C-alpha cells in the first residue's frame, strides 16, 4: 500500500474509532460523528486522486524514457551509418545493397526492386522502415533488419549477412550491385568445393557449402586445428563470422579464370589454394600430412 493511501487509511480508521467511542460515551452527537466520517471519506478520496495522478505521471515518464531511448538509438545509428554502403547475398545468390546518408537510405536488389527515401527504426522492433518524407509519416517499405553497431554486423531479411563496402558509399549503390553480380557467380561456383593451400609454416584445407566454411590447419610441428564459420562475400572481400555473426576475419579474394586456384589475402599475406577432388577432401587430414611431408602420427 502506498504511503499516502496508508496514511489516509490510518487516519480514517482513527476517526471512525474515535467517533464510535464518543457516541458510546454520549460525548458527541450524531451530527458530529457524521461530519468526521464525511471528512475521512473526503481525505481518502483526495489520497486516491493523488495516487491516480502519480501513476499517470509515472506512465508518462516511462513513455518519455522509451521515446528518448528510441531517439538515442536512432541518433547513434545515423551517426554510425552515415555515408556507408552495405552489400550481401542470400543462399540463392540474390544480391542486396543498402546505403545510408544521414537520414536518407537507398536500397537495391538484383531482381530490379529498389527503394529510396528516409529511414526509421524503433527500439525492440527488428525492422527498418523506409519513408517517402523526412517527417517519417508516409511509409513506402519495411525490411526485416538488425544492426549490431558495436561489432559492425548487419543482417537483412533475417538471414543475409551484409558487409560494409569500404570502396563505395551511399551514392554508389547501383554501381556496387553490378560488382556484386560477379561475386554472386563466384560464390555460387564455390558451393561444394574443397581447397588446399600451404605457406612457410602450415598447410590448410577449406570446404565451402551454403553459408558454412570449414577449415582444417596443420602446423609444421604436427598440431592440427579445425573450425567452422559462417561466411559471406562481396565484390572483393570474403568475411568469416562466428555463430552470433561476430566478424572474425576478412580476406581479399581472387580466383583464377579456370577456377582451379583461389587466393585469399589477409594483413598483406596471401595463400593460394588449389582446388582438390572430393576424394582428397574425404581424406583431408591424411592429405594435409602428405602435403607437409609429415607422418600422420606426428604430434
C-alpha distance (Angstrom), angle and dihedral (degrees) to the residues before:
residue distance angle dihedral
X1 . . .
X2 3.80 . .
X3 3.82 119.0 .
X4 3.83 96.5 -113.1
X5 3.80 92.5 46.5
X6 3.81 91.0 47.0
X7 3.81 92.4 51.0
X8 3.79 91.5 47.5
X9 3.80 91.0 48.5
X10 3.81 92.6 49.1
X11 3.82 90.7 47.3
X12 3.78 91.0 50.2
X13 3.80 92.5 48.7
X14 3.81 91.2 48.4
X15 3.80 92.1 50.4
X16 3.78 93.1 46.7
X17 3.81 90.1 49.3
X18 3.83 92.3 48.9
X19 3.78 91.6 48.0
X20 3.80 91.7 50.4
X21 3.80 92.0 48.6
X22 3.82 93.2 47.3
X23 3.79 92.3 49.8
X24 3.78 91.2 49.5
X25 3.81 90.3 52.2
X26 3.80 93.1 44.8
X27 3.86 91.7 -123.1
X28 3.82 97.1 122.4
X29 3.79 131.9 37.8
X30 3.79 126.1 -126.0
X31 3.82 92.6 -100.9
X32 3.80 91.6 58.7
X33 3.82 91.6 49.2
X34 3.78 91.1 48.6
X35 3.81 91.3 49.5
X36 3.79 92.7 53.0
X37 3.81 92.3 46.8
X38 3.81 91.3 51.5
X39 3.83 89.8 48.7
X40 3.80 89.6 52.5
X41 3.81 91.7 50.0
X42 3.80 90.4 49.4
X43 3.80 91.6 51.7
X44 3.82 90.7 48.6
X45 3.80 89.9 50.4
X46 3.82 90.6 50.2
X47 3.80 90.8 49.3
X48 3.80 91.2 50.1
X49 3.79 89.4 50.4
X50 3.81 90.0 50.7
X51 3.80 90.0 51.0
X52 3.79 92.3 49.7
X53 3.79 90.6 49.3
X54 3.81 91.2 49.1
X55 3.80 91.1 50.5
X56 3.81 90.7 49.9
X57 3.80 90.8 50.5
X58 3.81 90.9 48.9
X59 3.80 90.6 51.0
X60 3.80 90.3 49.0
X61 3.81 90.0 50.1
X62 3.82 90.8 50.4
X63 3.81 91.0 50.2
X64 3.79 90.7 48.4
X65 3.80 91.5 48.1
X66 3.82 91.6 50.6
X67 3.80 90.8 47.5
X68 3.79 90.4 48.7
X69 3.81 90.9 49.6
X70 3.80 90.3 51.1
X71 3.80 91.4 48.1
X72 3.81 90.8 48.4
X73 3.80 91.6 49.4
X74 3.79 92.1 48.8
X75 3.80 91.4 48.1
X76 3.81 90.7 50.3
X77 3.80 91.3 49.2
X78 3.80 91.6 47.8
X79 3.79 91.8 52.5
X80 3.81 94.0 46.6
X81 3.82 96.6 43.1
X82 3.81 101.4 40.4
X83 3.79 110.6 122.9
X84 3.82 95.3 4.9
X85 3.79 131.7 125.7
X86 3.81 124.2 -156.5
X87 3.81 126.3 -160.7
X88 3.79 133.5 -170.4
X89 3.77 146.4 146.2
X90 3.79 134.3 -146.9
X91 3.79 130.5 -131.6
X92 3.81 90.2 -84.9
X93 3.84 89.6 55.0
X94 3.78 94.1 -110.6
X95 3.80 107.1 155.0
X96 3.79 128.4 -140.6
X97 3.79 135.6 -171.9
X98 3.80 125.4 -169.4
X99 3.80 121.8 -177.8
X100 3.80 130.7 -173.7
X101 3.78 132.3 -159.0
X102 3.81 114.6 175.9
X103 3.84 101.9 -66.1
X104 3.81 96.2 -10.5
X105 3.80 130.1 90.5
X106 3.79 137.5 -169.6
X107 3.81 123.9 -164.3
X108 3.80 125.7 -167.9
X109 3.79 132.0 178.6
X110 3.78 128.5 -175.2
X111 3.81 91.2 -122.8
X112 3.80 86.4 73.8
X113 3.80 97.3 -101.9
X114 3.79 118.5 129.9
X115 3.79 141.3 163.0
X116 3.76 135.4 -171.8
X117 3.77 134.5 -179.1
X118 3.80 135.6 85.8
X119 3.78 126.0 -28.2
X120 3.78 134.1 -140.8
X121 3.81 137.4 -180.0
X122 3.78 133.9 -168.9
X123 3.80 125.6 -147.8
X124 3.80 109.8 -103.3
X125 3.83 93.7 13.9
X126 3.85 111.2 106.4
X127 3.78 92.6 -151.8
X128 3.78 135.9 97.4
X129 3.79 115.1 -146.0
X130 3.79 126.8 -153.5
X131 3.80 118.6 -152.0
X132 3.77 132.7 -169.1
X133 3.80 93.6 -136.9
X134 3.79 135.7 47.9
X135 3.82 90.2 -121.8
X136 3.83 88.7 64.4
X137 3.79 94.7 -128.4
X138 3.83 103.1 120.4
X139 3.82 109.4 57.8
X140 3.81 115.9 -159.2
X141 3.83 102.5 170.5
X142 3.80 144.0 6.0
X143 3.81 128.3 -162.1
X144 3.83 130.8 -171.6
X145 3.79 101.8 -110.7
X146 3.77 144.2 160.6
X147 3.78 131.3 -176.2
X148 3.79 127.2 -165.7
X149 3.78 99.6 -160.0
X150 3.81 94.3 -174.5
X151 3.81 94.3 54.7
X152 3.80 97.0 30.5
X153 3.81 94.4 -122.9
X154 3.80 123.6 143.9
X155 3.82 124.8 -173.8
X156 3.80 120.8 -163.5
X157 3.81 126.0 -164.1
X158 3.82 88.7 0.9
X159 3.83 94.0 -75.8
X160 3.81 112.1 42.1
X161 3.80 113.1 98.5
X162 3.80 107.8 -145.7
X163 3.81 118.0 -155.0
X164 3.78 123.8 -161.1
X165 3.80 112.7 -109.6
X166 3.79 106.0 -138.8
X167 3.80 94.2 -171.8
X168 3.80 94.9 55.2
X169 3.78 136.2 50.5
X170 3.80 140.0 -160.0
X171 3.82 94.6 -69.9
X172 3.82 94.2 50.6
X173 3.81 99.1 65.0
X174 3.81 95.5 114.6
X175 3.82 92.8 47.5
X176 3.79 92.1 46.8
X177 3.81 90.0 52.0
X178 3.81 89.2 60.6
X179 3.80 89.7 53.5
X180 3.80 90.0 47.7
X181 3.80 89.7 58.6
X182 3.80 88.3 66.1
X183 3.80 91.8 46.9
X184 3.80 89.8 50.2
X185 3.81 91.1 56.3
X186 3.81 90.7 49.2
X187 3.80 93.3 47.8
X188 3.79 90.0 49.7
X189 3.81 89.9 50.6
X190 3.82 91.7 50.5
X191 3.80 93.3 57.7
X192 3.80 110.3 114.8
X193 3.82 94.8 5.1
X194 3.80 130.3 133.3
X195 3.81 127.3 -150.0
X196 3.81 137.5 -173.1
X197 3.79 126.0 -163.5
X198 3.80 137.9 169.2
X199 3.78 138.8 -158.0
X200 3.81 131.8 178.7
X201 3.80 95.6 -71.2
X202 3.81 108.9 24.0
X203 3.77 149.6 20.3
X204 3.80 122.9 -137.9
X205 3.77 138.7 -174.1
X206 3.79 127.0 -157.6
X207 3.77 133.6 -169.6
X208 3.79 123.7 -163.6
X209 3.78 125.7 -159.6
X210 3.79 133.7 150.8
X211 3.83 104.8 -33.2
X212 3.83 95.5 -30.8
X213 3.80 126.9 97.8
X214 3.80 117.1 -171.2
X215 3.79 123.0 -166.9
X216 3.81 134.8 -172.6
X217 3.80 118.8 -169.7
X218 3.81 127.2 -168.9
X219 3.80 117.7 -163.7
X220 3.77 123.6 -148.8
X221 3.81 90.0 -107.4
X222 3.81 90.5 58.9
X223 3.84 97.8 -100.9
X224 3.81 111.6 147.0
X225 3.82 121.1 -156.6
X226 3.79 130.1 175.1
X227 3.79 139.1 -179.7
X228 3.79 144.8 170.9
X229 3.81 123.4 -136.5
X230 3.77 142.6 174.1
X231 3.79 112.2 -113.8
X232 3.77 142.8 -170.0
X233 3.76 135.8 170.7
X234 3.76 140.1 -156.4
X235 3.79 131.8 -171.0
X236 3.84 94.4 -58.9
X237 3.83 110.1 2.7
X238 3.79 135.7 69.2
X239 3.82 112.8 -160.0
X240 3.80 129.3 -161.2
X241 3.84 121.5 -156.2
X242 3.77 137.0 -177.7
X243 3.81 121.8 -120.8
X244 3.82 90.4 -83.0
X245 3.82 92.0 54.0
X246 3.80 93.2 -107.7
X247 3.80 108.2 153.8
X248 3.81 110.2 -115.1
X249 3.80 103.3 171.6
X250 3.80 142.8 -7.8
X251 3.80 125.6 -150.4
X252 3.75 132.3 -169.9
X253 3.81 107.6 -130.0
X254 3.78 138.4 -155.6
X255 3.77 130.5 171.5
X256 3.78 130.4 -159.1
X257 3.78 119.5 -112.4
X258 3.81 92.5 -110.8
X259 3.84 91.7 47.1
X260 3.80 94.2 -122.6
X261 3.81 97.4 115.2
X262 3.80 131.1 46.9
X263 3.80 119.6 -168.7
X264 3.82 119.8 -157.0
X265 3.80 120.8 -171.8
X266 3.79 127.7 -166.2
X267 3.82 127.4 169.1
X268 3.78 90.6 -8.4
X269 3.81 94.0 -54.9
X270 3.80 120.4 112.4
X271 3.78 133.7 -160.7
X272 3.80 120.6 -166.7
X273 3.80 111.6 -146.7
X274 3.79 121.0 -157.3
X275 3.78 118.9 -147.6
X276 3.80 112.7 -115.4
X277 3.76 133.1 -167.0
X278 3.77 125.2 -96.1
X279 3.79 88.6 -111.4
X280 3.79 90.6 59.6
X281 3.79 89.7 44.9
X282 3.80 91.8 54.1
X283 3.80 88.1 58.6
X284 3.79 94.0 34.7
X285 3.80 97.3 140.7
X286 3.79 92.6 53.6
X287 3.78 88.7 43.8
X288 3.80 92.2 54.0
X289 3.79 91.9 49.3
X290 3.78 89.5 51.5
X291 3.81 90.9 49.1
X292 3.81 90.4 52.6
X293 3.80 92.7 43.9
X294 3.80 91.7 -120.5
X295 3.76 132.9 134.3
X296 3.79 111.6 -110.3
X297 3.79 90.5 -126.1
X298 3.81 91.7 58.9
X299 3.83 118.1 117.9
